[in-house]
Structure formats: C-alpha cells, structure tokens
Amino acid sequence: MFRGITNKRMTKLWKNKAPMKIRILMWLPIQDRLQTTVNLKKKKWKGNRNCCLYGIPQTTEHIFFICELAKTVWACFKRG
C-alpha cells in the first residue's frame, strides 16, 4: 500500500501459497531490487556491468528472459 493505493499484483503475490523464498525472488525484480550489475553500478560498484557470456548489460530482463542460460533453466522447469 502506498499513499492509499493498493497494488493488487503485490497483494496476490504475498497471499500466494508458494514458499516464501519464491515469493521474495518474484518480489525483487518487480521492485527493481535484484542485485544486477546495472543496479550495482548505480551504487558505485567497480566491477564489469556486462554479462560474461554476451557482453551486454546485465539487467533483470537479461538475467530472467534473454540470456540463453536463463532460457535453459526455464525450459527445465517447463519439463518437470
């Protein structure tokens, strides 16, 4: 709840029966709180912000959906 506005997506997330670890993992990217290299650079991190496999900035979208490694992991979940 923020200034009287209820975020229905967040309400559904927290009422979900998934394990707390999964709910937190889902909450982090929604709130842009995942420790991606792009977000770490905003905090003056000195490391390389690019993906070691593709050389493009490591954003939340890249980690979860674009990177071939992520696609392989998601494919494993779809099978099981």
Protein Blocks (a to p, Z undefined) as FASTA:
>chain_A
ZZhiacfklmmmmmpcbdfklmmmmmmmmnopaccfklmmmnopabdfbdfklopacdfk
lmmmmpmklmmmmmmmmmZZ
